[in-house]
């Protein structure tokens, strides 16, 4: 495989992983959860879980507003 192939693979990898990691970190989870994206079927379950579960960020915000 040529250097161009690996360059394209690297660009696509960064193009997919970076936004996912950023969103996951903003939700309050560890950025390492992005690795789940590469496991078939588990990635779909994880997306649904992240969408439907209460995020740590909202839990912290609720706890802070309850203290005031």
PDB file of N, CA, C and O in Angstrom, chain B, residues numbered from 101:
ATOM      1  N   UNK B 101       0.838  -1.176   0.000  1.00  0.00           N
ATOM      2  CA  UNK B 101       0.000   0.000   0.000  1.00  0.00           C
ATOM      3  C   UNK B 101       0.885   1.242   0.000  1.00  0.00           C
ATOM      4  O   UNK B 101       1.932   1.294   0.646  1.00  0.00           O
ATOM      5  N   UNK B 102       0.443   2.195  -0.719  1.00  0.00           N
ATOM      6  CA  UNK B 102       1.257   3.394  -0.894  1.00  0.00           C
ATOM      7  C   UNK B 102       1.074   4.363   0.273  1.00  0.00           C
ATOM      8  O   UNK B 102       0.189   4.200   1.114  1.00  0.00           O
ATOM      9  N   UNK B 103       1.917   5.350   0.293  1.00  0.00           N
ATOM     10  CA  UNK B 103       1.844   6.394   1.314  1.00  0.00           C
ATOM     11  C   UNK B 103       0.547   7.182   1.177  1.00  0.00           C
ATOM     12  O   UNK B 103       0.010   7.667   2.172  1.00  0.00           O
ATOM     13  N   UNK B 104       0.038   7.313  -0.050  1.00  0.00           N
ATOM     14  CA  UNK B 104      -1.211   8.054  -0.281  1.00  0.00           C
ATOM     15  C   UNK B 104      -2.392   7.346   0.370  1.00  0.00           C
ATOM     16  O   UNK B 104      -3.286   7.984   0.925  1.00  0.00           O
ATOM     17  N   UNK B 105      -2.381   6.044   0.295  1.00  0.00           N
ATOM     18  CA  UNK B 105      -3.448   5.271   0.935  1.00  0.00           C
ATOM     19  C   UNK B 105      -3.476   5.553   2.434  1.00  0.00           C
ATOM     20  O   UNK B 105      -4.531   5.844   2.997  1.00  0.00           O
ATOM     21  N   UNK B 106      -2.322   5.467   3.074  1.00  0.00           N
ATOM     22  CA  UNK B 106      -2.263   5.672   4.516  1.00  0.00           C
ATOM     23  C   UNK B 106      -2.541   7.116   4.902  1.00  0.00           C
ATOM     24  O   UNK B 106      -3.083   7.377   5.976  1.00  0.00           O
ATOM     25  N   UNK B 107      -2.181   8.045   4.048  1.00  0.00           N
ATOM     26  CA  UNK B 107      -2.498   9.449   4.307  1.00  0.00           C
ATOM     27  C   UNK B 107      -4.010   9.670   4.276  1.00  0.00           C
ATOM     28  O   UNK B 107      -4.552  10.376   5.126  1.00  0.00           O
ATOM     29  N   UNK B 108      -4.680   9.077   3.313  1.00  0.00           N
ATOM     30  CA  UNK B 108      -6.137   9.193   3.220  1.00  0.00           C
ATOM     31  C   UNK B 108      -6.804   8.508   4.410  1.00  0.00           C
ATOM     32  O   UNK B 108      -7.768   9.032   4.968  1.00  0.00           O
ATOM     33  N   UNK B 109      -6.300   7.349   4.796  1.00  0.00           N
ATOM     34  CA  UNK B 109      -6.844   6.648   5.963  1.00  0.00           C
ATOM     35  C   UNK B 109      -6.691   7.508   7.213  1.00  0.00           C
ATOM     36  O   UNK B 109      -7.623   7.604   8.011  1.00  0.00           O
ATOM     37  N   UNK B 110      -5.549   8.123   7.391  1.00  0.00           N
ATOM     38  CA  UNK B 110      -5.313   8.983   8.548  1.00  0.00           C
ATOM     39  C   UNK B 110      -6.251  10.188   8.546  1.00  0.00           C
ATOM     40  O   UNK B 110      -6.812  10.541   9.583  1.00  0.00           O
ATOM     41  N   UNK B 111      -6.418  10.811   7.397  1.00  0.00           N
ATOM     42  CA  UNK B 111      -7.310  11.971   7.290  1.00  0.00           C
ATOM     43  C   UNK B 111      -8.747  11.578   7.623  1.00  0.00           C
ATOM     44  O   UNK B 111      -9.431  12.290   8.359  1.00  0.00           O
ATOM     45  N   UNK B 112      -9.204  10.454   7.088  1.00  0.00           N
ATOM     46  CA  UNK B 112     -10.560  10.000   7.379  1.00  0.00           C
ATOM     47  C   UNK B 112     -10.724   9.622   8.849  1.00  0.00           C
ATOM     48  O   UNK B 112     -11.761   9.895   9.455  1.00  0.00           O
ATOM     49  N   UNK B 113      -9.708   9.002   9.410  1.00  0.00           N
ATOM     50  CA  UNK B 113      -9.745   8.637  10.823  1.00  0.00           C
ATOM     51  C   UNK B 113      -9.922   9.876  11.691  1.00  0.00           C
ATOM     52  O   UNK B 113     -10.775   9.905  12.578  1.00  0.00           O
ATOM     53  N   UNK B 114      -9.114  10.895  11.432  1.00  0.00           N
ATOM     54  CA  UNK B 114      -9.201  12.138  12.203  1.00  0.00           C
ATOM     55  C   UNK B 114     -10.539  12.827  11.953  1.00  0.00           C
ATOM     56  O   UNK B 114     -11.138  13.379  12.876  1.00  0.00           O
ATOM     57  N   UNK B 115     -11.007  12.794  10.703  1.00  0.00           N
ATOM     58  CA  UNK B 115     -12.272  13.440  10.360  1.00  0.00           C
ATOM     59  C   UNK B 115     -13.452  12.809  11.091  1.00  0.00           C
ATOM     60  O   UNK B 115     -14.431  13.498  11.379  1.00  0.00           O
ATOM     61  N   UNK B 116     -13.382  11.526  11.394  1.00  0.00           N
ATOM     62  CA  UNK B 116     -14.471  10.867  12.107  1.00  0.00           C
ATOM     63  C   UNK B 116     -14.278  10.890  13.619  1.00  0.00           C
ATOM     64  O   UNK B 116     -15.232  11.133  14.358  1.00  0.00           O
ATOM     65  N   UNK B 117     -13.078  10.645  14.080  1.00  0.00           N
ATOM     66  CA  UNK B 117     -12.834  10.497  15.513  1.00  0.00           C
ATOM     67  C   UNK B 117     -12.889  11.834  16.245  1.00  0.00           C
ATOM     68  O   UNK B 117     -13.461  11.904  17.333  1.00  0.00           O
ATOM     69  N   UNK B 118     -12.326  12.869  15.697  1.00  0.00           N
ATOM     70  CA  UNK B 118     -12.251  14.155  16.397  1.00  0.00           C
ATOM     71  C   UNK B 118     -13.630  14.705  16.766  1.00  0.00           C
ATOM     72  O   UNK B 118     -13.844  15.057  17.926  1.00  0.00           O
ATOM     73  N   UNK B 119     -14.573  14.790  15.823  1.00  0.00           N
ATOM     74  CA  UNK B 119     -15.894  15.320  16.216  1.00  0.00           C
ATOM     75  C   UNK B 119     -16.609  14.444  17.248  1.00  0.00           C
ATOM     76  O   UNK B 119     -17.231  14.959  18.177  1.00  0.00           O
ATOM     77  N   UNK B 120     -16.521  13.130  17.085  1.00  0.00           N
ATOM     78  CA  UNK B 120     -17.156  12.238  18.058  1.00  0.00           C
ATOM     79  C   UNK B 120     -16.567  12.454  19.448  1.00  0.00           C
ATOM     80  O   UNK B 120     -17.308  12.552  20.427  1.00  0.00           O
ATOM     81  N   UNK B 121     -15.260  12.527  19.540  1.00  0.00           N
ATOM     82  CA  UNK B 121     -14.610  12.717  20.840  1.00  0.00           C
ATOM     83  C   UNK B 121     -14.998  14.058  21.450  1.00  0.00           C
ATOM     84  O   UNK B 121     -15.214  14.152  22.658  1.00  0.00           O
ATOM     85  N   UNK B 122     -15.085  15.079  20.636  1.00  0.00           N
ATOM     86  CA  UNK B 122     -15.455  16.410  21.121  1.00  0.00           C
ATOM     87  C   UNK B 122     -16.876  16.407  21.696  1.00  0.00           C
ATOM     88  O   UNK B 122     -17.121  16.964  22.766  1.00  0.00           O
ATOM     89  N   UNK B 123     -17.799  15.779  20.981  1.00  0.00           N
ATOM     90  CA  UNK B 123     -19.185  15.707  21.438  1.00  0.00           C
ATOM     91  C   UNK B 123     -19.283  14.895  22.724  1.00  0.00           C
ATOM     92  O   UNK B 123     -19.982  15.284  23.659  1.00  0.00           O
ATOM     93  N   UNK B 124     -18.584  13.775  22.766  1.00  0.00           N
ATOM     94  CA  UNK B 124     -18.639  12.917  23.951  1.00  0.00           C
ATOM     95  C   UNK B 124     -18.062  13.638  25.164  1.00  0.00           C
ATOM     96  O   UNK B 124     -18.603  13.523  26.263  1.00  0.00           O
ATOM     97  N   UNK B 125     -16.966  14.383  24.977  1.00  0.00           N
ATOM     98  CA  UNK B 125     -16.383  15.140  26.091  1.00  0.00           C
ATOM     99  C   UNK B 125     -17.312  16.251  26.553  1.00  0.00           C
ATOM    100  O   UNK B 125     -17.415  16.507  27.753  1.00  0.00           O
ATOM    101  N   UNK B 126     -17.999  16.925  25.614  1.00  0.00           N
ATOM    102  CA  UNK B 126     -18.942  17.978  25.993  1.00  0.00           C
ATOM    103  C   UNK B 126     -20.110  17.416  26.790  1.00  0.00           C
ATOM    104  O   UNK B 126     -20.688  18.109  27.626  1.00  0.00           O
ATOM    105  N   UNK B 127     -20.455  16.166  26.530  1.00  0.00           N
ATOM    106  CA  UNK B 127     -21.541  15.518  27.266  1.00  0.00           C
ATOM    107  C   UNK B 127     -21.099  15.114  28.669  1.00  0.00           C
ATOM    108  O   UNK B 127     -21.934  14.787  29.511  1.00  0.00           O
ATOM    109  N   UNK B 128     -19.801  15.133  28.923  1.00  0.00           N
ATOM    110  CA  UNK B 128     -19.292  14.809  30.246  1.00  0.00           C
ATOM    111  C   UNK B 128     -18.691  13.427  30.371  1.00  0.00           C
ATOM    112  O   UNK B 128     -18.285  13.021  31.460  1.00  0.00           O
ATOM    113  N   UNK B 129     -18.629  12.702  29.271  1.00  0.00           N
ATOM    114  CA  UNK B 129     -18.032  11.371  29.289  1.00  0.00           C
ATOM    115  C   UNK B 129     -16.562  11.465  28.896  1.00  0.00           C
ATOM    116  O   UNK B 129     -16.111  12.492  28.390  1.00  0.00           O
ATOM    117  N   UNK B 130     -15.829  10.398  29.130  1.00  0.00           N
ATOM    118  CA  UNK B 130     -14.428  10.333  28.734  1.00  0.00           C
ATOM    119  C   UNK B 130     -14.328  10.268  27.212  1.00  0.00           C
ATOM    120  O   UNK B 130     -15.140   9.616  26.556  1.00  0.00           O
ATOM    121  N   UNK B 131     -13.340  10.941  26.664  1.00  0.00           N
ATOM    122  CA  UNK B 131     -13.121  10.906  25.222  1.00  0.00           C
ATOM    123  C   UNK B 131     -12.769   9.528  24.695  1.00  0.00           C
ATOM    124  O   UNK B 131     -12.874   9.269  23.496  1.00  0.00           O
ATOM    125  N   UNK B 132     -12.353   8.645  25.588  1.00  0.00           N
ATOM    126  CA  UNK B 132     -11.995   7.286  25.179  1.00  0.00           C
ATOM    127  C   UNK B 132     -13.203   6.486  24.707  1.00  0.00           C
ATOM    128  O   UNK B 132     -13.043   5.461  24.045  1.00  0.00           O
ATOM    129  N   UNK B 133     -14.410   6.942  25.038  1.00  0.00           N
ATOM    130  CA  UNK B 133     -15.610   6.253  24.566  1.00  0.00           C
ATOM    131  C   UNK B 133     -15.698   6.259  23.046  1.00  0.00           C
ATOM    132  O   UNK B 133     -16.459   5.482  22.469  1.00  0.00           O
ATOM    133  N   UNK B 134     -14.941   7.114  22.400  1.00  0.00           N
ATOM    134  CA  UNK B 134     -14.963   7.179  20.938  1.00  0.00           C
ATOM    135  C   UNK B 134     -14.475   5.869  20.323  1.00  0.00           C
ATOM    136  O   UNK B 134     -14.821   5.560  19.182  1.00  0.00           O
ATOM    137  N   UNK B 135     -13.689   5.107  21.049  1.00  0.00           N
ATOM    138  CA  UNK B 135     -13.199   3.830  20.523  1.00  0.00           C
ATOM    139  C   UNK B 135     -14.324   2.823  20.304  1.00  0.00           C
ATOM    140  O   UNK B 135     -14.179   1.890  19.515  1.00  0.00           O
ATOM    141  N   UNK B 136     -15.438   3.009  20.996  1.00  0.00           N
ATOM    142  CA  UNK B 136     -16.597   2.133  20.810  1.00  0.00           C
ATOM    143  C   UNK B 136     -17.134   2.262  19.385  1.00  0.00           C
ATOM    144  O   UNK B 136     -17.762   1.340  18.865  1.00  0.00           O
ATOM    145  N   UNK B 137     -16.885   3.395  18.772  1.00  0.00           N
ATOM    146  CA  UNK B 137     -17.356   3.647  17.412  1.00  0.00           C
ATOM    147  C   UNK B 137     -16.824   2.605  16.428  1.00  0.00           C
ATOM    148  O   UNK B 137     -17.436   2.383  15.383  1.00  0.00           O
ATOM    149  N   UNK B 138     -15.719   1.975  16.736  1.00  0.00           N
ATOM    150  CA  UNK B 138     -15.096   1.027  15.814  1.00  0.00           C
ATOM    151  C   UNK B 138     -15.541  -0.420  16.027  1.00  0.00           C
ATOM    152  O   UNK B 138     -15.099  -1.316  15.309  1.00  0.00           O
ATOM    153  N   UNK B 139     -16.411  -0.651  17.006  1.00  0.00           N
ATOM    154  CA  UNK B 139     -16.894  -2.009  17.275  1.00  0.00           C
ATOM    155  C   UNK B 139     -18.292  -2.145  16.670  1.00  0.00           C
ATOM    156  O   UNK B 139     -19.224  -1.474  17.113  1.00  0.00           O
ATOM    157  N   UNK B 140     -18.442  -3.000  15.673  1.00  0.00           N
ATOM    158  CA  UNK B 140     -19.756  -3.144  15.038  1.00  0.00           C
ATOM    159  C   UNK B 140     -20.832  -3.565  16.040  1.00  0.00           C
ATOM    160  O   UNK B 140     -20.567  -4.335  16.963  1.00  0.00           O
ATOM    161  N   UNK B 141     -21.994  -3.072  15.853  1.00  0.00           N
ATOM    162  CA  UNK B 141     -23.189  -3.280  16.673  1.00  0.00           C
ATOM    163  C   UNK B 141     -23.084  -2.575  18.019  1.00  0.00           C
ATOM    164  O   UNK B 141     -24.053  -1.962  18.467  1.00  0.00           O
ATOM    165  N   UNK B 142     -21.943  -2.648  18.665  1.00  0.00           N
ATOM    166  CA  UNK B 142     -21.771  -1.941  19.936  1.00  0.00           C
ATOM    167  C   UNK B 142     -21.843  -0.437  19.694  1.00  0.00           C
ATOM    168  O   UNK B 142     -22.343   0.302  20.542  1.00  0.00           O
ATOM    169  N   UNK B 143     -21.350   0.021  18.548  1.00  0.00           N
ATOM    170  CA  UNK B 143     -21.394   1.452  18.256  1.00  0.00           C
ATOM    171  C   UNK B 143     -22.832   1.951  18.146  1.00  0.00           C
ATOM    172  O   UNK B 143     -23.132   3.062  18.584  1.00  0.00           O
ATOM    173  N   UNK B 144     -23.713   1.160  17.574  1.00  0.00           N
ATOM    174  CA  UNK B 144     -25.116   1.564  17.455  1.00  0.00           C
ATOM    175  C   UNK B 144     -25.772   1.598  18.830  1.00  0.00           C
ATOM    176  O   UNK B 144     -26.527   2.520  19.140  1.00  0.00           O
ATOM    177  N   UNK B 145     -25.486   0.601  19.644  1.00  0.00           N
ATOM    178  CA  UNK B 145     -26.031   0.571  21.004  1.00  0.00           C
ATOM    179  C   UNK B 145     -25.508   1.758  21.806  1.00  0.00           C
ATOM    180  O   UNK B 145     -26.260   2.373  22.562  1.00  0.00           O
ATOM    181  N   UNK B 146     -24.233   2.084  21.649  1.00  0.00           N
ATOM    182  CA  UNK B 146     -23.641   3.209  22.382  1.00  0.00           C
ATOM    183  C   UNK B 146     -24.265   4.534  21.967  1.00  0.00           C
ATOM    184  O   UNK B 146     -24.509   5.392  22.816  1.00  0.00           O
ATOM    185  N   UNK B 147     -24.526   4.713  20.686  1.00  0.00           N
ATOM    186  CA  UNK B 147     -25.155   5.956  20.228  1.00  0.00           C
ATOM    187  C   UNK B 147     -26.528   6.113  20.867  1.00  0.00           C
ATOM    188  O   UNK B 147     -26.873   7.197  21.336  1.00  0.00           O
ATOM    189  N   UNK B 148     -27.310   5.041  20.890  1.00  0.00           N
ATOM    190  CA  UNK B 148     -28.631   5.092  21.519  1.00  0.00           C
ATOM    191  C   UNK B 148     -28.512   5.342  23.020  1.00  0.00           C
ATOM    192  O   UNK B 148     -29.291   6.108  23.586  1.00  0.00           O
ATOM    193  N   UNK B 149     -27.550   4.706  23.658  1.00  0.00           N
ATOM    194  CA  UNK B 149     -27.366   4.905  25.097  1.00  0.00           C
ATOM    195  C   UNK B 149     -26.976   6.348  25.396  1.00  0.00           C
ATOM    196  O   UNK B 149     -27.519   6.953  26.320  1.00  0.00           O
ATOM    197  N   UNK B 150     -26.051   6.903  24.633  1.00  0.00           N
ATOM    198  CA  UNK B 150     -25.652   8.296  24.844  1.00  0.00           C
ATOM    199  C   UNK B 150     -26.813   9.245  24.582  1.00  0.00           C
ATOM    200  O   UNK B 150     -26.934  10.275  25.245  1.00  0.00           O
ATOM    201  N   UNK B 151     -27.659   8.910  23.630  1.00  0.00           N
ATOM    202  CA  UNK B 151     -28.794   9.772  23.306  1.00  0.00           C
ATOM    203  C   UNK B 151     -29.874   9.723  24.386  1.00  0.00           C
ATOM    204  O   UNK B 151     -30.504  10.741  24.674  1.00  0.00           O
ATOM    205  N   UNK B 152     -30.093   8.567  24.979  1.00  0.00           N
ATOM    206  CA  UNK B 152     -31.226   8.399  25.885  1.00  0.00           C
ATOM    207  C   UNK B 152     -30.885   8.510  27.366  1.00  0.00           C
ATOM    208  O   UNK B 152     -31.753   8.851  28.169  1.00  0.00           O
ATOM    209  N   UNK B 153     -29.645   8.230  27.743  1.00  0.00           N
ATOM    210  CA  UNK B 153     -29.270   8.309  29.156  1.00  0.00           C
ATOM    211  C   UNK B 153     -29.046   9.753  29.580  1.00  0.00           C
ATOM    212  O   UNK B 153     -28.804  10.631  28.752  1.00  0.00           O
ATOM    213  N   UNK B 154     -29.129   9.979  30.876  1.00  0.00           N
ATOM    214  CA  UNK B 154     -28.865  11.301  31.430  1.00  0.00           C
ATOM    215  C   UNK B 154     -27.357  11.547  31.413  1.00  0.00           C
ATOM    216  O   UNK B 154     -26.592  10.737  31.935  1.00  0.00           O
ATOM    217  N   UNK B 155     -26.930  12.652  30.820  1.00  0.00           N
ATOM    218  CA  UNK B 155     -25.511  12.942  30.690  1.00  0.00           C
ATOM    219  C   UNK B 155     -24.945  13.450  32.008  1.00  0.00           C
ATOM    220  O   UNK B 155     -25.654  14.106  32.772  1.00  0.00           O
ATOM    221  N   UNK B 156     -23.668  13.155  32.287  1.00  0.00           N
ATOM    222  CA  UNK B 156     -23.032  13.671  33.507  1.00  0.00           C
ATOM    223  C   UNK B 156     -23.060  15.201  33.589  1.00  0.00           C
ATOM    224  O   UNK B 156     -23.142  15.754  34.686  1.00  0.00           O
ATOM    225  N   UNK B 157     -22.996  15.878  32.469  1.00  0.00           N
ATOM    226  CA  UNK B 157     -23.019  17.343  32.465  1.00  0.00           C
ATOM    227  C   UNK B 157     -24.355  17.847  32.996  1.00  0.00           C
ATOM    228  O   UNK B 157     -24.388  18.777  33.802  1.00  0.00           O
ATOM    229  N   UNK B 158     -25.442  17.251  32.561  1.00  0.00           N
ATOM    230  CA  UNK B 158     -26.759  17.686  33.040  1.00  0.00           C
ATOM    231  C   UNK B 158     -26.968  17.295  34.495  1.00  0.00           C
ATOM    232  O   UNK B 158     -27.630  18.018  35.240  1.00  0.00           O
ATOM    233  N   UNK B 159     -26.419  16.174  34.907  1.00  0.00           N
ATOM    234  CA  UNK B 159     -26.524  15.777  36.315  1.00  0.00           C
ATOM    235  C   UNK B 159     -25.807  16.781  37.206  1.00  0.00           C
ATOM    236  O   UNK B 159     -26.325  17.164  38.255  1.00  0.00           O
ATOM    237  N   UNK B 160     -24.611  17.210  36.791  1.00  0.00           N
ATOM    238  CA  UNK B 160     -23.858  18.203  37.573  1.00  0.00           C
ATOM    239  C   UNK B 160     -24.584  19.541  37.605  1.00  0.00           C
ATOM    240  O   UNK B 160     -24.629  20.201  38.643  1.00  0.00           O
ATOM    241  N   UNK B 161     -25.153  19.942  36.472  1.00  0.00           N
ATOM    242  CA  UNK B 161     -25.870  21.217  36.413  1.00  0.00           C
ATOM    243  C   UNK B 161     -27.090  21.183  37.332  1.00  0.00           C
ATOM    244  O   UNK B 161     -27.378  22.161  38.021  1.00  0.00           O
ATOM    245  N   UNK B 162     -27.799  20.069  37.340  1.00  0.00           N
ATOM    246  CA  UNK B 162     -28.958  19.923  38.216  1.00  0.00           C
ATOM    247  C   UNK B 162     -28.540  19.962  39.683  1.00  0.00           C
ATOM    248  O   UNK B 162     -29.219  20.572  40.509  1.00  0.00           O
ATOM    249  N   UNK B 163     -27.437  19.318  40.000  1.00  0.00           N
ATOM    250  CA  UNK B 163     -26.950  19.299  41.381  1.00  0.00           C
ATOM    251  C   UNK B 163     -26.521  20.692  41.827  1.00  0.00           C
ATOM    252  O   UNK B 163     -26.763  21.079  42.970  1.00  0.00           O
ATOM    253  N   UNK B 164     -25.889  21.441  40.939  1.00  0.00           N
ATOM    254  CA  UNK B 164     -25.455  22.796  41.283  1.00  0.00           C
ATOM    255  C   UNK B 164     -26.645  23.720  41.462  1.00  0.00           C
ATOM    256  O   UNK B 164     -26.647  24.556  42.365  1.00  0.00           O
ATOM    257  N   UNK B 165     -27.662  23.582  40.612  1.00  0.00           N
ATOM    258  CA  UNK B 165     -28.831  24.454  40.746  1.00  0.00           C
ATOM    259  C   UNK B 165     -29.642  24.091  41.988  1.00  0.00           C
ATOM    260  O   UNK B 165     -30.325  24.951  42.543  1.00  0.00           O
ATOM    261  N   UNK B 166     -29.581  22.850  42.430  1.00  0.00           N
ATOM    262  CA  UNK B 166     -30.288  22.442  43.643  1.00  0.00           C
ATOM    263  C   UNK B 166     -29.600  23.002  44.887  1.00  0.00           C
ATOM    264  O   UNK B 166     -30.244  23.205  45.916  1.00  0.00           O
ATOM    265  N   UNK B 167     -28.299  23.250  44.794  1.00  0.00           N
ATOM    266  CA  UNK B 167     -27.554  23.786  45.938  1.00  0.00           C
ATOM    267  C   UNK B 167     -27.820  25.264  46.153  1.00  0.00           C
ATOM    268  O   UNK B 167     -27.559  25.779  47.240  1.00  0.00           O
ATOM    269  N   UNK B 168     -28.326  25.954  45.158  1.00  0.00           N
ATOM    270  CA  UNK B 168     -28.558  27.396  45.290  1.00  0.00           C
ATOM    271  C   UNK B 168     -29.938  27.700  45.733  1.00  0.00           C
ATOM    272  O   UNK B 168     -30.292  28.868  45.892  1.00  0.00           O
TER     273      UNK B 168
END
